[in-house]
């Protein structure tokens, strides 16, 4: 397979006009003499970021490709748009705020080419962030390691390298840019590595992310964990839960009925069924179990009739 470029760099950005010239000059200095391309994706900036990209296109002919969203869509959409345009056999993503060092690009590329990895994620082991950001980040990364089974220390690091086949196979949407390694693993690209990279203090502007990203991140983690395991077989979740709840309700109801019949047989006073809390719990369990089972059954019908239900990724071909 031939590649128009050896290396592609995707840079999503939002209101980073001050850092763009310095970032591009730094990338060009590191990759001097190389066949590379830089894809800047302007995520609906309201400052002069797009004008800077147009200027860089003229200053670095054949090196710069620019995309501009009509409005802010989020980092995931920006990365997805950039992935559709890249042509290099190795694709590197990095943020535009100069907190990711372009000096790390050759090392990440070597890990892909020499070590045979599908994806290499940067690990900002020493960070220059306030404690209000570092502690939630550590908790977030620990939870993601447990759920995904991928032993990375810094899932949210924007500095990553991929084989071209990986970025063409994964679809990044919503707020899933944090979980590209998880998406890659689910697509069959399981050779995932990690490399310690330098973290630099922000030089221009202010951060575009608040603490709410950690709340959203945990919700997205639950979503991707569910979709990864049950997206094509929802009955395996809803059916099992529904059957267990229905069976538990039936057993409880059988016990209550047995106690009631035994009391009638002995002709002793007993509480009416309608006045027993256990009876209502059993009834609710059976109804909820039936609803879960039907939800799984309907979801299976939807999955089996959706277009592209037999989609798959070809990892290699000879």
N, C-alpha and C positions, 0 to 999 in steps of 0.2 A: 504494500500500500504506500502510495506517495503522499506527501504532505506539502501543501503550499508554504507552510511555515514550520520551522523547527519548534518554535515555542510561542504560545499565546498567553498574554497577561490580561485578565479581566478585572477591571476596576469599577465597581459600583460606587456612586457618589451622590451626595445631596448637600448643596451649598458648601462647596470646598474650593472656591475659585482661587484663594490665596495659595493653596498647597499644590495645585495641579502643575504649574510650570516646573517647580522644584522636583516634584515626583517624577515627571517625565524625563527631565534631565538626568536624574539619578538612575532611572531604569536604563536609559540609553548608554550611560557611562558603564554600567555593569554588564550590559549585553552588547557592547561595542563589537562590530564585526560579525554579529550573529544574524541569522535570518529569523526575525521575530516580528510580532504584531502586538499592539496594545489596544484593547477594546474598552473605551470609556463609556459607561452607561449612566447618563444623567437622569437621576430619578426625580424629575420634576423640580429642579432647583429654581429658587426665586432670586438668586444673585447672578453674578456674571459667569457662572461655571461653564455654560454652553459656549459663550464667546471665547473662553479660554481653550476649550476643546477645538473649536474651529481654528484658532490661532496655532495650536499645536499640530493640527493636521497639515497646515501649510509649512510649519517649521520642520516637521519630520515626515516628508513625503514617503508614502508606501509603508509607514510604520503605524499610523494612528487610524483607528476606526471609531466613530462616535455615534451613539444612539441617545436620543432624548425623549423621555416620556412627557406626555401632555400634562400629567399631574403626578404627584407622589404616589407610587404604587408599593413601595417597600423593597427591602433588600433582596428578598427572594425573587420577586419579579425581575429586578435588575440583573441578578445573576442568571436567571433562566434566559433572558433576552440575549445576554452576552454569550452564553453557552451555544445558542443557536448560530452564532456568527463565527465562532473560532474555527481555525483550521490547523493549528499546530498539533504535533503528536503528543506534546505535553502542554497542559493548561494550568496556569498558576492564577489564583485569585488573591487579591490583596485590597485593603481599604485605602482610601484616598487621603487620609488625614495625616500621613507620614508617621503613624505609629507602627506600621509594618515596614521593615527595612528591605529594599530591593536587593541588598547584598546577600540575602538569604536565598534568592531565586536559584542560582546555580546549584547550591547544595540540595535543595528540594528536587530539582530536576534530576540530579544524579541518583537520588534514592529511587526515583521512578524507573530510570533507564538501567542502572547498574544492579539494583537490588530486586528488580522485577516486581515492584509494588504497583498496585492499582491506584492507591491514594496515599498521600503523606500529609498529615495534619501538623501544623505548627503548634508548639507548646510554649507559651510565654511564661516560663518558669518564674522569672523575676518581673513583676509588674509594677508600673508606676501609677496605680489607681488608688483612690481612697478606700478605706476599710469597708465603707458602706457598699462598695462594688465588689471587692475581692472575696468577702465572706459569702455573699449569695452566689457568686460565681463558683466557688468551691463546692457548695451544697448542690448546685445545679449539675455540675460535672459528675459528682459522685452518684447522684440519682440516675443520670443518663448512662453511666458505666454499668450500673446494676441492671437497669431495664434492657439495655441494648446488648450487653455482653461484649462491648468493644472497649478495650483497655486504653482509652485516650484520656489525657489529663485536661485538655482544653478544647472541648467541642466547638466553642464559640469563636475560636481564633479565626480571623478572616484570611490569614495567610495559609493557603493549602495548595497542593499540587496534585494533578490527576492525569491519568491517561485520557486521551481524547475520547475513547470508547465509553468511559465512565460518565463524562458530562453529557454525552449524547443519549445515554440510556436513562438517566435520572430526570425526573420532572420536579423542579423546585417551585412550590407555590405557598401561598399564605405566609406563615412565619417559619417555614421549614428549613431555611438556610442554615440554621444551627445544627441540623440533623442530616446534612448531606452524607457524612460517613455511614449513618444508619441506613439511609436510602440506598447508598451504594452496596452495602452488605446485603440488603434485601433483594437487590437486583442481581446478586451473584458475584459481585466484586469484593471478595473477602480479604484480599491481601492488603491490609491497611496498616500503615506505620505512622510513626510520630517522630518529630525532630524538634529539639529545643531551638527556639528562635529569639532574637532580640526584641524587646518591647521598648518603644521610645515614647517619651512624654509627648502629649499633643502640643504642636507648635502654633497652630492657627485655629481660631474658632472655638466652638464648644461641642461637647458630645451631643449626638442626636438621639440617644437612648436614655430612658429613665428606668426606675426600679420596676415599672410595670412589665418590662420585657421578661423578668424572671418568672412572674406569675404566668404570663402568656407562654413562656417556655415550658413550664411544667405541664400546662394543659396540652400543648402541642406534643409533648413527650408521650402523654397518655394516648393521644390520637394516633400517633405514628406507631406506637406499640400495638394498638388494636388493629390498625390497617395492615401492618406487616404480617400479623399472624392470622387474621380472620377476614381480610378484605374479600377473598375469593371463596371463603367457606364460613359464612356467618352462622350457619346451623351448628357448627362445632362449638360455638360459644353460647348462643341463645338457646339452642336445643338442649345442651347439657344442663345449663342453669335452670331452664324451665322444667325439665324432667326431674331434677333433684328437688326443686321446690314443690312440684306437684306430688312427688312421692312422699316427701316429708309431711305435707298436709294430709295425704291419705292415711299415713301411718298414725298421725295424731288423731285424726277423725276415727279411725278404727279402734284406737285405744279408748277414746271417749265413749264410743258406741258400746264397746265391750263392758266398760264400767257401768254404763246406764242399764244395759240388759241384765247384768249380774245383780244390780240393785233391784230391778223389777222381779227377777227370779226369787230373790230372798225376801221380797215384799218389804223393803225398807225405804225410808224417805231419801230422795236424791234431788239434786239441783236440776232445774229444767235446762235443756240444751241451750235455749236462747239466752239464758242467763249466765252461761259458762264462758269465760274469756277464752279458754282453750279452744272452744268450738269456733269462735270468730277468727282466731289465729289460724286454725286449720283451714277454714273456708277461704280466708284471704290468701294463704299460701297456695292453695290449689288454683285459685283464679289467677294469681300472678304467674304461677308456673305455666298455666295454659296460655296466657298472653305472651310470655317470653318465647314459648315454643312456636306460637303462630307468627311472632315477629321474625324469628329465625327462618321459618318456612317461607314467608313472603319475601324476605331478603334473598333467599336462595333462588326464588323464581325471578326476581329482578336481575340478579347476577347472571343467571344462565341465559337471559334474553337481552343483555346489554351488548351493544356493538363493541368489538375488540375484546371479547371475553377470553380469547385465546392468545392474548399478547404475550410475547416473550422476548428476551434479549439474547442475541447470538454473541457470545463472548469472543469467539475466534472461528475462523473458517479456512480450510485448505482445499 
